[in-house]
Amino acid sequence: MRAVIWDLGGTLVDTYPDVDRALATAIRPEPDDALLHEVALLTRRSSGEAISTLARRHGLAEATLRAAYEGTKQRWLEHPPPVMAGARDLLAAVRDEGGLNLVSTHRERASATALLDSLGLEVDDIICAPDGYPRKPDPAMIRALLSRHQLDPGECLAIGDRPGDVEAACAGGVRGVLLETPGVPLEAGEAVRITALSELLDRVRG
């Protein structure tokens, strides 16, 4: 395995619980499990789609939900979300095998770097859509990482938590891996489906 290309939020870092609760609380101060699940079904597709859909369904201004979403990033400066279970072990396994840990994210570079630094996560390179790349499922960020590190797509994996992540991987010739959230059905095409990052340890070591 020459490289693993990671998505950041929801894959390498467990951001969804904070995001889901922030959006749900903006709708209802004490959200119940049904509302949290409604939010989760949308955020696993797209944060922007979640905000616009929830605003329409619940009669709120999109700006209200957007402010709640952005508020999570501010709180993470002092109280970062946890690293996804199994991520540190998988990062280490890739490194031990001489591979690269690369990140492809929609997050702004300053925000992404701050999040990684606050959690002590070391990666070999990161490409951020706001640097001038189209968002996934466009494969531009995947292809840029492959080109920058002279990687054969067939010797890499790309891990993400949304359909767009694995669609981008497929379009870039890389084997996609969808990290599923239990109870949230998503289309993944021919991508490998996992529910825990530890399921990939044997693959990267083999």
Secondary structure, DSSP 4 states (H G I P E B T S, - for coil): --EEEE-TBTTTB--HHHHHHHHHHHH-SS--HHHHHHHHHHHTT-HHHHHHHHHHHHT--HHHHHHHHHHHHHHHTTSPPPBPTTHHHHHHHHHHTT-EEEEEESS-HHHHHHHHHHHT---SEEEEGGGT-PPTTS-HHHHHHHHHTT--GGGEEEEESSHHHHHHHHHTTPEEEEEPPTT-----TT-EEESSGGGGHHHHH-
